[in-house]
């Protein structure tokens, strides 16, 4: 099966691993790396979509590492329901738009991505599915917690304020102020719960959270 892939990127350090894994999992597909700045992410993905000609298009973020299980489970969902236009996997934080497959013709006919594409599901009510056990590796989290937190802050600055890719910076500031005022207790609770689950309760998942490319490199040494 042939795929085309669209990868919006800020040229983060994770991009080479993202592309390597994509080639490994999808069998050397055509990949459109989109480096536009100053426009919304949904628009950037639509620009990449217009370059595609195949039936199935994969959209992934540049900090997501695909794996065979993700592909198999998403394709199974598409095969089992011909009404599905869009199938989404997840990354550990619960994000879904960063690893998804669409039927190109039907997706374009349905309007593609809205500018703020976190709302894309609303355009395809009844025609999309989130496959919760199709999980990808994500660079946003990891066991070097402080280092990853600093990278997240820098990424937030680049995308929200310098490039203006994801949201209106003023809206982001309002949301941040609202969350600081109302949400610290929730943030602390959920972060602690995540840390306990990740670091103490299930120590065997360390292997699962490792970059799959790194696991392959270790086995071949």
Secondary structure, DSSP 4 states (H G I P E B T S, - for coil): ---EEEEE----TTHHHHHHHHHHHHTS-EEEEE---SS-HHHHHHHHHHH--SSEEEEEETTEE--HHHHHHHHHHHHH-TT--EEEEEETTS--TTEEEEEHHHHHHTT---SSGGGGGGGGTTSEEEEEEEEEEETT--SSHHHHHHHHHHHHIIIIIIS--SS-HHHHHHHHHHHHHH-HHHHHHHHHHHHIIIIIITTTHHHHHS-HHHHHHHHH-
